[in-house]
Amino acid sequence: MRFRLLSGCAAAVVACMLFAVAPAARADDKDDPSFLTVAAGYHDLFDDHDAFEGRLEYRFKNKFWIFKPMVGVLATNDSAVMGYAGVLVDIYFGRRWVLTPSFAPGLYREGDGKDLGGSIEFKSQLELSYRFDNRSRLGVGISHISNASIYDSNPGTETVFLTYSMPLGR
C-alpha cells in the first residue's frame, strides 16, 4: 500500500515537473526524426517474479502540442506480453541530454509471468538518454505497469532498463 501511494505521488510530481519544464525544450527537437527504439531490462524489480524484459517501440516524429505518439510491444522471458500505444514528451537539457516521460495504456497477457490483475494495464515510464551527433540515443530508465485499480487485484510491476533509439529517415 505504501509503495502504491508513493508511486502515485511520484507520478503527480513528475507530471507537474513535466508541465513546468516543457517550454524549456530546445528548438532543434522539431528536427528530430521518428525513432525505432529497442530496450532490455530487469522486470519486476521490487517483487519476486523477476524476469528479463525486451521491448520494441516506434516513436513518431509528429508532435501534437508537446506530445509525440508512440506504439510498442514488450515481452518477458516468462511469456508475459504487452502491446501498448501512448504519448511521450522529449525534454532537452542542452544538445545532448533528453528526459523522456511517457504514458501508454495497453493489453497485457501474463503467460507464465506475473498476474497484474487483468488484461487492461497502463505503462508509465521515465527515461534519460544521451543524444549522439547522428541523433541516435542511448539511455536508462524505469517503468511501472499497473491497472490503476480497475480490477480487484493491482500488484503492479517495475522494470529498470537500457534503451537505444535509432533515428529513421534524415
Secondary structure, DSSP 8 states (H G I E B T S, - for coil): -HHHHHHHHHHHHHHHHHHHHGGGS-GGGGG--EEEEEEEEEESTTSS--EEEEEEEEE-S--BTTBEEEEEEEEETTS-EEEEEEEE--EEETTTEEEEEEEEEEEEE-TTS---SSSEEEEEEEEEEEE-TTS-EEEEEEEEEE-TTSSS----EEEEEEEEEEEE--
